[in-house]
Amino acid sequence: MLAHGEFEIDEVDLKIIEALMKNARADFKDIASVVGVSDRTVARRIERLEECGVIRGYYVDLDHSLLLESGIDLSDYDEYVRLSRVEWEELWNALGKIMGAGLGVLLFHAGRAVGLEVSSKLRGRYEDLEAALKILPSLLRDRGCRECKLIEFDQSSCVGKFEFVKQTVTPRKQGVVFFEWLRGILQGALEAITGKRVEVVEESSSSNSVTYRFSYSGVVKEDGSEGKDWHR
């Protein structure tokens, strides 16, 4: 059994979760026949898993090419690629073999691109920069960590700290360079929100969390050149 909060996840729960991962729309009776319990048991177990936060939602995998044929463009909507821990392990290990020492650089720049994209929606929506930074974790969640929070910010000195905790991925062999992915995401996100050049450095880390200190100066326009601060 696996302990989670105030209850334990047993083999039945794991089989139900596995069935839902294969088909989130599976009928309770179909799941029950696979797991070997009654459909009522399946319904109760799923409800409990939802209430405790183990199951956080159900998602749609869209074929955008088919939608575009009908004149429907949903490309601006956020979509998440959710992989199992085993699939993440295989991905990181394969990238490590291909890139070698360059994997950290690749992950940083890929993360920065993701951060710029997902956080561009916040730019200009908030008069107060700190308010925008507090919204940022909701956009970064599920892109390498389960929780992200602003733990310190001094707008007068343009310095602050973010903490990433409960990582969704903890590769055994690429654990160190994986932090570069998180650092890149945070830097890109902060640049998108502030419109400035941002420096992000790791301040501390553990097996399940990492804290980054950021500072910014100099304003960046869309083309990358210096420009006017959007908060002024």
N, C-alpha and C positions, 0 to 999 in steps of 0.2 A: 504493500500500500504506500501511497505518496501522501504526505501531510500537506494540507493547503489551508492556512488560516485555522479555523476552528473545527474543521472536519477532515476526513481522509478520502482520497480518491482511490477507489479500488479498481480491480480488473474490469468489472462491469462498466464503470464510468469510462475507462480508457477505450473499451470496445465501442461504446456509444459515440465517443468523440471521434474515433477512427472512422466510423460509419458516416458521421456528419461531414467529415473532411472530404470523403469521397463523393457525397451527395447531400448537400445541406437541405434539400427539399424532400429527402426520404421520408416516407410515411412511418409513423410510430410502429405499426404492425410489421413493416419490412425490417426495421431496425431490430425489433424484438425477435424476429425469426433468426436473425444473424447472431445476435448476442446470446439468445437462449433464455430470455426472461419475458414477462408479459408486457403488452403495450402500455399498460398503466404504469408499470415500473419504469419503462423508458421515459414516459411523460414526466413522472416525478423527478427522475434523475436529471433530465434536461433542464427542468425548471430550477432545480437546485443549483446546477452548474451555471445557469444564467444569473441567478440571484447573487451568487458568490463572486461573479466576475470572471470565472474561468472561460465561459463562452460569452464574448462581448458583442457578437453580432453575426449577421449572415450577409454575404456579399455576392454581387453579380459580376460575372465575367463577360464583358461585352465584345462583340465582333464589330469594330468601328467601320470596317470596309462595307459590311452589309447595311449599316445604318446610313453611310454616306450615299449608297446607291439609291436610297429613298429620300435623299436630300436632308438628312438629319446629322448634324455635327455636334457631338458631345465631347469633343476632344479637350475642352477646357475644364471638364469635371475631373476631380481627383480620382485616381485609381491606385490601388495598392497591389503589389505583387507579393503574395504571402506564400512563403516556402516553409516546409517542415525543418526542424533542426538538422535532420540527416541531410536534407537537400542543401541547406546552408553550409554544412560542413564540407560536402563534396564540392560546392562552388568555390569556397575559400581555398581549399586544398589544391584545386585545379588551377586557380589564379596564381597561387603561390609557386607552383611548379613552372608555370609559363613565364611569370614576370620576375621571379626571384627577388632580388633586393629592390627592384623598382615597383613592387606591389604597393608599398606605402604611398609613393608619389601618385600612382594611378588612383588609388582610393581617395586620396585627399582631393584631387581635382574633380573626380566624379561626384564626390560628396558635395563639393562647393557648387557644382552645376545644379544639383538637386536642391540645395538650400536656396539658391537664387530663384529657382523656378517656383517652389512651393510658397516662398515668403514674399514674392513680388506683390501679392494681393494686399498685403498689409501696408505697403508704402503709401503714405499720404492719407491714410484713413484715420489716423489718430494724431491729434495735436500734441499729445504728451507721449514722448518717446518711451517712457517706462511702461505705459499702458500697452503699447504695441509689443514690447519685449515680453510682457506677461502673457500675451495671447500666443506668442511664438510656440511654446511647448505643445499646444494642441495641434499644430501643423507638423511638428517634427516627430510626434509620437508614431510608433510602428515603423520608423525608418532607421532602426538600429537600436532603439531602446524603448522600454515600456513607459518610462517616466522621465521627464525633463523639466527642470525648473530654474527660474532666475533666483539665485540666492543672495545676490548683492549687486547694487547698481548705484553709481555716483555720477549723475548727469553732468555736474560741474567739471569733473575731471575726466569724463568720457571713459570710465573704467567700470567693469562689472564682472560677475562670475555666473556661469551656468553649470549645473550638475546634471549628468546623465546617470540614471540608476536603472537596475533590473534590465540589463541588456537582453534583447531578444536573440542575440547571436553571441556565443562565446567560443570561437574557434580555438581548438587546443593548440594548433601549430601557428596560427596567424593572429593570436590574441593581441599582440602589441601593435601590429600594423592596422588592425581593425579600428583602433582608436583614431587613426588618421582619417578614416571614413567619417567618424563623428565630428572630428575637428573641422573637416572640410564642409560638412553640412552646416555646422554652426557658423563658420566664417561666411559662407555664401548667404545664409539667411540674414545675418547681421548686416552684411553689405546691402542686401536688397531693402531692408527696413530703414537703415540710416542714410543710405545714399553716400556713404563714406568708405574710405579704405579702412579695413579692419584687420587687426592682428590678434590671432587666437593662439594661446599657448597652454599646454597642459600644466596644471598646478599640482594635482595629486590624483592617484588612481588606486583601485583595489580590484579584486577579481570580479566585482559586480557593479562598479561605478567609476566614473571619472569626472573630475572637476576642471573646467577650463576658465582661464582668466582672459578677458578680451579688452581691447582698447581701440579707439578709432580716432582718426584725424585725416583731414583732406577729403574733399567731396568728390564723388565720382558720378559722372553723367552716364547716360545709357551707352554712349560709345566708348566709355572707359576713361575719358578725359576729365579734368577737374571742372567742377561746376558749382552751382549755388546750393547751399544747404536747404533741403525741402522743408525743414521745420521753421525756417525763418521767413 
